[in-house]
Amino acid sequence: MKKIKPVVAKNAKELAVALGLNEVFGLELEIRSDLNDKIIETVIKQGLTHAQVAKLAKTSRTRVTALMNRQSKEISTDLMLRILGAIGVHAKIQFKKIAA
């Protein structure tokens, strides 16, 4: 039987490369993961229910629950930003050159 060599990825960029994806996809994963982390952190800190967040962001409770369970594949980045704004978090994007 052939041995399988484990691959260790230290960040989203390395994970994307290990999966045979473009590095830029790794950057997208990292940004979306950071947005999801902040949503979860803020909702918990403020003691909000999924229904309250949904009402504030004008979306469904099902989508909020998906985000809170880290199932964000079908949820747009736009909606994630709208939810953050609705719960009182201002997102600021910074740009920097990617090291080659």
Backbone as JSON Lines, residues from 0, in Angstrom:
{"i":0,"aa":"M","n":[0.84,-1.18,0.0],"ca":[0.0,0.0,0.0],"c":[0.89,1.24,0.0]}
{"i":1,"aa":"K","n":[0.51,2.21,-0.8],"ca":[1.28,3.44,-0.93],"c":[1.03,4.33,0.28]}
{"i":2,"aa":"K","n":[2.13,4.86,0.85],"ca":[2.0,5.78,1.98],"c":[1.57,7.15,1.5]}
{"i":3,"aa":"I","n":[0.72,7.77,2.29],"ca":[0.27,9.12,1.98],"c":[1.07,10.1,2.81]}
{"i":4,"aa":"K","n":[1.66,11.08,2.13],"ca":[2.45,12.09,2.82],"c":[1.54,13.23,3.25]}
{"i":5,"aa":"P","n":[1.49,13.51,4.55],"ca":[0.64,14.62,5.0],"c":[1.18,15.97,4.55]}
{"i":6,"aa":"V","n":[0.27,16.88,4.32],"ca":[0.62,18.24,3.92],"c":[0.14,19.17,5.02]}
{"i":7,"aa":"V","n":[1.02,20.06,5.46],"ca":[0.67,21.03,6.49],"c":[0.63,22.41,5.86]}
{"i":8,"aa":"A","n":[-0.51,23.06,6.03],"ca":[-0.67,24.42,5.52],"c":[-0.77,25.35,6.72]}
{"i":9,"aa":"K","n":[0.06,26.38,6.75],"ca":[0.12,27.31,7.88],"c":[-0.84,28.49,7.73]}
{"i":10,"aa":"N","n":[-1.33,28.72,6.52],"ca":[-2.25,29.83,6.28],"c":[-3.12,29.51,5.07]}
{"i":11,"aa":"A","n":[-4.05,30.4,4.78],"ca":[-5.0,30.17,3.68],"c":[-4.3,30.08,2.33]}
{"i":12,"aa":"K","n":[-3.25,30.87,2.14],"ca":[-2.51,30.85,0.87],"c":[-1.88,29.48,0.65]}
{"i":13,"aa":"E","n":[-1.24,28.95,1.69],"ca":[-0.61,27.63,1.58],"c":[-1.66,26.54,1.39]}
{"i":14,"aa":"L","n":[-2.81,26.69,2.03],"ca":[-3.89,25.72,1.87],"c":[-4.37,25.7,0.43]}
{"i":15,"aa":"A","n":[-4.55,26.88,-0.16],"ca":[-5.01,26.96,-1.55],"c":[-4.01,26.27,-2.47]}
{"i":16,"aa":"V","n":[-2.73,26.53,-2.27],"ca":[-1.7,25.91,-3.11],"c":[-1.7,24.4,-2.92]}
{"i":17,"aa":"A","n":[-1.82,23.94,-1.68],"ca":[-1.84,22.5,-1.4],"c":[-3.03,21.81,-2.06]}
{"i":18,"aa":"L","n":[-4.12,22.53,-2.22],"ca":[-5.31,21.98,-2.87],"c":[-5.29,22.17,-4.38]}
{"i":19,"aa":"G","n":[-4.2,22.76,-4.88],"ca":[-4.06,22.97,-6.31],"c":[-4.84,24.17,-6.82]}
{"i":20,"aa":"L","n":[-5.16,25.09,-5.92],"ca":[-5.9,26.29,-6.28],"c":[-4.96,27.48,-6.42]}
{"i":21,"aa":"N","n":[-5.41,28.52,-7.03],"ca":[-4.64,29.74,-7.18],"c":[-4.45,30.39,-5.8]}
{"i":22,"aa":"E","n":[-3.29,30.99,-5.57],"ca":[-3.0,31.67,-4.3],"c":[-4.03,32.75,-3.97]}
{"i":23,"aa":"V","n":[-4.54,33.4,-5.01],"ca":[-5.5,34.47,-4.81],"c":[-6.77,33.93,-4.15]}
{"i":24,"aa":"F","n":[-7.13,32.69,-4.47],"ca":[-8.28,32.06,-3.83],"c":[-8.02,31.94,-2.32]}
{"i":25,"aa":"G","n":[-6.78,31.67,-1.95],"ca":[-6.41,31.6,-0.54],"c":[-6.62,32.93,0.16]}
{"i":26,"aa":"L","n":[-6.32,34.02,-0.53],"ca":[-6.53,35.35,0.03],"c":[-8.01,35.59,0.28]}
{"i":27,"aa":"E","n":[-8.84,35.17,-0.68],"ca":[-10.29,35.31,-0.51],"c":[-10.77,34.5,0.69]}
{"i":28,"aa":"L","n":[-10.28,33.28,0.82],"ca":[-10.65,32.45,1.97],"c":[-10.27,33.12,3.28]}
{"i":29,"aa":"E","n":[-9.1,33.7,3.32],"ca":[-8.62,34.37,4.53],"c":[-9.51,35.55,4.91]}
{"i":30,"aa":"I","n":[-9.85,36.36,3.93],"ca":[-10.69,37.54,4.19],"c":[-12.07,37.11,4.67]}
{"i":31,"aa":"R","n":[-12.67,36.14,3.99],"ca":[-14.0,35.67,4.39],"c":[-13.97,35.02,5.77]}
{"i":32,"aa":"S","n":[-12.9,34.32,6.08],"ca":[-12.76,33.71,7.4],"c":[-12.66,34.79,8.48]}
{"i":33,"aa":"D","n":[-11.91,35.85,8.19],"ca":[-11.79,36.97,9.15],"c":[-13.15,37.64,9.38]}
{"i":34,"aa":"L","n":[-13.92,37.83,8.3],"ca":[-15.25,38.41,8.43],"c":[-16.14,37.51,9.29]}
{"i":35,"aa":"N","n":[-16.1,36.22,9.01],"ca":[-16.91,35.27,9.76],"c":[-16.52,35.27,11.24]}
{"i":36,"aa":"D","n":[-15.21,35.3,11.52],"ca":[-14.73,35.35,12.92],"c":[-15.31,36.57,13.64]}
{"i":37,"aa":"K","n":[-15.27,37.72,12.98],"ca":[-15.73,38.96,13.61],"c":[-17.24,38.93,13.84]}
{"i":38,"aa":"I","n":[-17.98,38.37,12.9],"ca":[-19.43,38.25,13.09],"c":[-19.73,37.4,14.31]}
{"i":39,"aa":"I","n":[-19.12,36.23,14.39],"ca":[-19.35,35.33,15.52],"c":[-18.96,36.0,16.83]}
{"i":40,"aa":"E","n":[-17.77,36.59,16.86],"ca":[-17.28,37.25,18.08],"c":[-18.24,38.34,18.54]}
{"i":41,"aa":"T","n":[-18.69,39.18,17.61],"ca":[-19.55,40.31,17.96],"c":[-20.94,39.86,18.4]}
{"i":42,"aa":"V","n":[-21.51,38.9,17.7],"ca":[-22.84,38.4,18.06],"c":[-22.81,37.81,19.47]}
{"i":43,"aa":"I","n":[-21.78,37.03,19.76],"ca":[-21.66,36.43,21.1],"c":[-21.45,37.51,22.15]}
{"i":44,"aa":"K","n":[-20.55,38.44,21.88],"ca":[-20.24,39.51,22.84],"c":[-21.47,40.36,23.15]}
{"i":45,"aa":"Q","n":[-22.28,40.64,22.12],"ca":[-23.47,41.46,22.31],"c":[-24.67,40.65,22.81]}
{"i":46,"aa":"G","n":[-24.54,39.34,22.85],"ca":[-25.62,38.49,23.33],"c":[-26.85,38.51,22.44]}
{"i":47,"aa":"L","n":[-26.62,38.66,21.14],"ca":[-27.73,38.72,20.19],"c":[-28.17,37.32,19.76]}
{"i":48,"aa":"T","n":[-29.46,37.18,19.49],"ca":[-29.95,35.92,18.93],"c":[-29.79,35.97,17.42]}
{"i":49,"aa":"H","n":[-29.88,34.81,16.8],"ca":[-29.78,34.76,15.34],"c":[-30.91,35.55,14.71]}
{"i":50,"aa":"A","n":[-32.08,35.46,15.31],"ca":[-33.25,36.19,14.78],"c":[-33.04,37.7,14.89]}
{"i":51,"aa":"Q","n":[-32.45,38.16,15.97],"ca":[-32.19,39.6,16.13],"c":[-31.21,40.09,15.07]}
{"i":52,"aa":"V","n":[-30.16,39.32,14.84],"ca":[-29.16,39.7,13.84],"c":[-29.81,39.72,12.46]}
{"i":53,"aa":"A","n":[-30.61,38.71,12.17],"ca":[-31.29,38.63,10.87],"c":[-32.18,39.85,10.65]}
{"i":54,"aa":"K","n":[-32.91,40.24,11.66],"ca":[-33.8,41.4,11.53],"c":[-33.0,42.68,11.3]}
{"i":55,"aa":"L","n":[-31.92,42.85,12.04],"ca":[-31.08,44.03,11.88],"c":[-30.47,44.11,10.47]}
{"i":56,"aa":"A","n":[-30.04,42.97,9.95],"ca":[-29.36,42.93,8.65],"c":[-30.33,42.71,7.48]}
{"i":57,"aa":"K","n":[-31.61,42.57,7.8],"ca":[-32.62,42.33,6.77],"c":[-32.28,41.1,5.92]}
{"i":58,"aa":"T","n":[-32.05,40.0,6.61],"ca":[-31.77,38.72,5.96],"c":[-32.51,37.63,6.74]}
{"i":59,"aa":"S","n":[-32.34,36.4,6.34],"ca":[-33.04,35.32,7.03],"c":[-32.24,34.8,8.22]}
{"i":60,"aa":"R","n":[-32.97,34.27,9.19],"ca":[-32.32,33.68,10.36],"c":[-31.49,32.48,9.92]}
{"i":61,"aa":"T","n":[-31.95,31.77,8.9],"ca":[-31.22,30.6,8.4],"c":[-29.81,30.97,7.93]}
{"i":62,"aa":"R","n":[-29.7,32.11,7.26],"ca":[-28.37,32.55,6.79],"c":[-27.48,32.94,7.96]}
{"i":63,"aa":"V","n":[-28.04,33.61,8.95],"ca":[-27.26,33.99,10.13],"c":[-26.79,32.74,10.86]}
{"i":64,"aa":"T","n":[-27.69,31.77,11.02],"ca":[-27.33,30.52,11.68],"c":[-26.21,29.82,10.93]}
{"i":65,"aa":"A","n":[-26.28,29.82,9.6],"ca":[-25.22,29.21,8.8],"c":[-23.88,29.88,9.08]}
{"i":66,"aa":"L","n":[-23.87,31.2,9.11],"ca":[-22.62,31.93,9.41],"c":[-22.1,31.59,10.81]}
{"i":67,"aa":"M","n":[-23.01,31.55,11.76],"ca":[-22.6,31.27,13.14],"c":[-22.04,29.85,13.27]}
{"i":68,"aa":"N","n":[-22.43,28.97,12.36],"ca":[-21.91,27.59,12.34],"c":[-20.77,27.42,11.34]}
{"i":69,"aa":"R","n":[-20.24,28.55,10.86],"ca":[-19.13,28.57,9.9],"c":[-19.45,27.85,8.6]}
{"i":70,"aa":"Q","n":[-20.69,27.93,8.17],"ca":[-21.1,27.34,6.89],"c":[-21.39,28.5,5.94]}
{"i":71,"aa":"S","n":[-20.34,29.17,5.53],"ca":[-20.51,30.42,4.76],"c":[-20.31,30.25,3.26]}
{"i":72,"aa":"K","n":[-20.19,29.04,2.8],"ca":[-19.92,28.81,1.37],"c":[-20.96,29.47,0.47]}
{"i":73,"aa":"E","n":[-22.23,29.38,0.84],"ca":[-23.3,29.92,0.0],"c":[-23.69,31.35,0.37]}
{"i":74,"aa":"I","n":[-22.92,31.99,1.25],"ca":[-23.23,33.35,1.71],"c":[-22.23,34.32,1.11]}
{"i":75,"aa":"S","n":[-22.74,35.38,0.5],"ca":[-21.87,36.34,-0.18],"c":[-21.07,37.18,0.81]}
{"i":76,"aa":"T","n":[-19.95,37.66,0.34],"ca":[-19.13,38.57,1.13],"c":[-19.9,39.86,1.41]}
{"i":77,"aa":"D","n":[-20.71,40.28,0.45],"ca":[-21.54,41.48,0.63],"c":[-22.47,41.32,1.83]}
{"i":78,"aa":"L","n":[-23.11,40.15,1.94],"ca":[-24.01,39.92,3.07],"c":[-23.23,39.89,4.39]}
{"i":79,"aa":"M","n":[-22.06,39.31,4.38],"ca":[-21.25,39.29,5.59],"c":[-20.92,40.71,6.04]}
{"i":80,"aa":"L","n":[-20.58,41.57,5.09],"ca":[-20.28,42.97,5.41],"c":[-21.54,43.7,5.9]}
{"i":81,"aa":"R","n":[-22.69,43.4,5.29],"ca":[-23.94,44.02,5.72],"c":[-24.29,43.6,7.15]}
{"i":82,"aa":"I","n":[-24.08,42.34,7.47],"ca":[-24.35,41.87,8.83],"c":[-23.43,42.58,9.83]}
{"i":83,"aa":"L","n":[-22.16,42.69,9.49],"ca":[-21.24,43.39,10.39],"c":[-21.69,44.82,10.63]}
{"i":84,"aa":"G","n":[-22.07,45.51,9.58],"ca":[-22.55,46.89,9.72],"c":[-23.8,46.96,10.57]}
{"i":85,"aa":"A","n":[-24.7,46.01,10.38],"ca":[-25.96,45.99,11.11],"c":[-25.76,45.76,12.61]}
{"i":86,"aa":"I","n":[-24.69,45.06,12.96],"ca":[-24.42,44.8,14.39],"c":[-23.4,45.77,14.97]}
{"i":87,"aa":"G","n":[-23.12,46.82,14.19],"ca":[-22.32,47.92,14.72],"c":[-20.82,47.84,14.52]}
{"i":88,"aa":"V","n":[-20.39,47.05,13.57],"ca":[-18.96,46.93,13.3],"c":[-18.65,47.55,11.94]}
{"i":89,"aa":"H","n":[-17.7,48.46,11.93],"ca":[-17.25,49.09,10.69],"c":[-16.03,48.32,10.19]}
{"i":90,"aa":"A","n":[-16.13,47.76,9.0],"ca":[-15.01,47.02,8.42],"c":[-14.16,47.97,7.59]}
{"i":91,"aa":"K","n":[-12.86,47.9,7.77],"ca":[-11.94,48.73,7.0],"c":[-10.97,47.8,6.29]}
{"i":92,"aa":"I","n":[-10.88,47.96,4.99],"ca":[-10.01,47.11,4.19],"c":[-8.69,47.81,3.95]}
{"i":93,"aa":"Q","n":[-7.61,47.08,4.14],"ca":[-6.28,47.63,3.89],"c":[-5.67,46.88,2.7]}
{"i":94,"aa":"F","n":[-4.88,47.6,1.92],"ca":[-4.25,47.02,0.76],"c":[-2.74,46.99,0.94]}
{"i":95,"aa":"K","n":[-2.12,45.9,0.52],"ca":[-0.67,45.83,0.53],"c":[-0.23,44.86,-0.57]}
{"i":96,"aa":"K","n":[0.94,45.06,-1.07],"ca":[1.46,44.22,-2.14],"c":[1.75,42.82,-1.59]}
{"i":97,"aa":"I","n":[1.37,41.83,-2.36],"ca":[1.6,40.44,-1.97],"c":[3.05,40.09,-2.31]}
{"i":98,"aa":"A","n":[3.75,39.54,-1.32],"ca":[5.13,39.12,-1.54],"c":[5.14,37.94,-2.48]}
{"i":99,"aa":"A","n":[6.01,38.0,-3.48],"ca":[6.08,36.92,-4.48],"c":[6.87,35.75,-3.99]}
